[in-house]
Amino acid sequence: MNSKFDDNYSEITEEAATWLVELQENENQSERATITQNQAFMQWLQRSPIHVREFLAVSSMWHELGMLDEKQYRQIEQQLVIEQQDNVTKLSTDYQHSQVVKANKTPAKLTWVMSLAASVLFVLWLSFFQTSSYQIESHSTLVGQQKQLILDDASQVNLNTATKLAVKFTEKVRAIELSQGEALFSVRKNNQRPFVVDATEAKIQVVGTEFNVKKFTANNTNKVEVFVVEGIVRVKSNYSDEEITLTQGQVAIVSAQAVDGRYIHVYDKGQSPVAWLEGKIVFNAQPLDEVVAEFNRYSHQKIVVNSEQLTNVVITGVFATADSQALIDYLSEIKNIQVELAPNGDKVISLNK
């Protein structure tokens, strides 16, 4: 478990304890303040099933430590049953601001236990229907960071720099939403449960294989690159009916705008685009603007090309992702350039006149 996740989890536990204290003290508040607090508490619970679980865990722990007396603790359990029958309104399609407690059966000012019971029961009910079909896990990396995940089905995902994705597994499909960055997927085979990656411009579907998906957003270019390391991959455009099948070594570029009348273009890749796993970037006769955009993904200090004549310079070579200076040194050997350091740390490259 990574430290960032641990920190978030600890924060949720602290929030749960804070809510428990505040709910115990709400009998000293005005009726309006109590209602406002109950609404805020319910909103907190609804954010995640983890909030519900942690609140109940803290309640149980406090009971064991003697910080929550037996009567209060048992009332929680009893009210979960009672409130289910009398105090929880059913949701309708036009539900917007449901009153959890029926006014004609319970006083407007609830005890903290009854408020807790109604709120927890409601969220448990809501969580059941929201998570019984699937659970969502969000993962991300910072600029320059990489991370490896092992999914519930034993598939493996490697996240490259500045990547965001969400995992949504159901009984019938293993779904991933890649909203930013790049990831390498090593998928455990399951013919009855396809593995689908939605990368905005394209959907990629497999049953068991290894492939790399990279989203391009620099220079107002919205496209996705899919490279097959092993196996067979189906790629479909989200902007047209185009669909193709890729085999080992092939790459597809799926664009948000049609190029030459097509949204998907297939190539045979000479080199593997997953050198990033070893901290390397491989360029094969690529224009400088693309090379710079790739380097800039790995650092907060960007390279800025301040010359149209330089943007079309072709670059071939292997570089370390963290060594942008190596690119500048290479450019200085083939072009008469000058480099200026901007106040924000960016390196601005231009041609000497």
Secondary structure, DSSP 8 states (H G I E B T S, - for coil): --HHHHHHHHHHHHHHHHHHHHHHTGGGS-HHHHHHHHHHHHHHHHT-HHHHHHHHHHHHHHHHTTSS-HHHHHHHHHHHHHHHHHT-----TT-SS--SS-TTTS-SS--HHHHHHHHHHHHHHHHHHHHSS-EEEEEE--TT--EEEE-TTS-EEEE-TT-EEEEEE-SS-EEEEEEESEEEEE----TTS-EEEE-SSEEEEESS-EEEEEEE-GGG--EEEEEEEES-EEEEESSSS-EEEE-TTEEEEEEEEEETTEEEEEEE-SS-TTGGGGTEEEEEEEEHHHHHHHHHTT-SS-EEE--HHHHT-EEEEEEETT-HHHHHHHHHHHS-EEEEE-TTS-EEEEE--
